Amino acid sequence: MVLGWLLFLVMALPSGTTGTKSCMFCELTDSLNCPGILMSCGDDEECFTGQGTAPGLGSITNKGCVRSSSCGREEPVTYQGVTYSLISTCCYGQLCNRALDPADSRMAETPTGLALSVLLLRWL
């Protein structure tokens, strides 16, 4: 019985807890729709969403993996001949940069929390 619960718990944990973190990757775009594709990050990298602005123009966005030391930094990037000021905002968790709204990324951890709660209640 306990072995079954342990197996269930391991299967319910996000795969990021096993070492490799997955994030969404999306090239620089001026579109609000940036669904991205799955990519794996290195050990010293975090998922990020980059938001860029240029005076008098709309914003640009991109997603992917970035070194932890670059989190929160503002850097110039060129998109379609215009230099934008891009800020990389990091998040910490498996596929955490897939959500459009940062509050949505917290929902990704709900199944794991629910599994842990059920397991704890079962032992009480």
ZIPEWO-V578417 format. One record per run of one state. SS is the DSSP state (a for helix, b for strand, c for the rest). FROM is the first residue (numbers start at 1). LEN is the number of residues. If there is no record, write none. Layout:
BEGIN
ss->SS from->FROM len->LEN
ss->SS from->FROM len->LEN
END
This chain:
BEGIN
ss->c from->1 len->1
ss->a from->2 len->11
ss->c from->13 len->2
ss->a from->15 len->4
ss->c from->19 len->3
ss->b from->22 len->8
ss->c from->30 len->7
ss->b from->37 len->4
ss->c from->41 len->4
ss->b from->45 len->9
ss->c from->54 len->6
ss->b from->60 len->8
ss->a from->68 len->3
ss->c from->71 len->3
ss->b from->74 len->6
ss->c from->80 len->2
ss->b from->82 len->10
ss->c from->92 len->4
ss->a from->96 len->3
ss->c from->99 len->3
ss->a from->102 len->22
ss->c from->124 len->1
END
